[in-house]
Amino acid sequence: MQTANIRTQHHMVPPHLPTLHHEEMIGESPATKKTLQLISKVAPSASTVLVLGETGTGKELIARAIHQRSPRYKKPMIKVNCAALPVNLIESELFGHEKGSFTGAYDRRIGKFELAHEGTLFLDEIGELPIELQGKLLRVLQEKELERIGGNTSIKTDVRIIAATNRVLEEDIEAGKFRPDLYYRLNVFPIQLQPLRHRPEEIPVLARHFIRLYSEKNNRVIYDIDEKAMEQLVNYTWPGNIRQLEHVIELSVLLTDGSTINHIQLPAATPSRDNYDRLLKTIDENERDHIILIMKHCKGRIAGRDGAAGILGVPPSTLHSKLKRLGITKEHL
């Protein structure tokens, strides 16, 4: 099976770029095709993109694909992991600082916004950004200019923002952990990535891709995986998604003596995919099932005295957002 292609007729898209080839985007499932369509639509624009999905689903890959197919492709794509930086360094990392602006500032530092000028800034794990810095980020996005820490000069900034998170930002807003105005600024063009357990038909393709990749990297001659081992892969739940599958295959390649993988080491405590829906669900899946149950009870009514929003204890506007995010339509009711 070939990697799905990204095609667009927009005249500003660089025509010479290669087809997207990456393990997370291999496959022909409806979810993968939809993601590719969304990338092709948004890449030529300057719109802000919010990539949503569980850990290991390939959010950074999506950001790179959008950048590489945008008019900014000759400029850098700069990544900031908002969860990996100490709180006291995030502001300096984003906006830079002047020499002597604080203890330890021995030199001027150029921030990520300046480094990404005319390119793309990828804000990974945006949900982990401390709320006290969210307002400063919002001002830069709105005013398109910044000041370095300790500076007194406004610096114009021209960056395309792509943000990503595995958190449910609507719930963080309700909990007071994320600013709603920043959320609306970021959530211009959302792309929701499906977990691997929702597209098991792509596991054999991905597995064989990783077998070829790590056989070449480790100078091994491994051609395939036997039927029983493949069945193990397909029936597993993959809580770490594609990243976990990649690591499992890499280990299997290293441990295999012959030319075919016939044994897979998987954590024994995780239930099979066949039993997963019955024994264990994600927060989103549990929330979706509960909302559908309440909506059916209320005969589709959202607001009002007998509406689902009142029973669920959320404003009608929040319930509307949840219905859209979770893909709940009239057909489900």
Secondary structure, DSSP 8 states (H G I E B T S, - for coil): ----------TTS-TT------GGG----HHHHHHHHHHHHHTTS---EEEE--TTS-HHHHHHHHHHTSTTTTS-EEEEETTTS-HHHHHHHHH-B-TTSSTT--S-B--HHHHTTTSEEEEETGGGS-HHHHHHHHHHHHHSEE--BT--S-EE---EEEEEESS-HHHHHHTTSS-HHHHHHHTTEEEE---GGG-GGGHHHHHHHHHHHHHHHTT----EE-HHHHHHHHHB--TTHHHHHHHHHHHHHHH--SSEE------TTS-BHHHHHHH---HHHHHHHHHHHHHHHTTT--SSTT-HHHHHTS-HHHHHHHHHHTT--GGG-
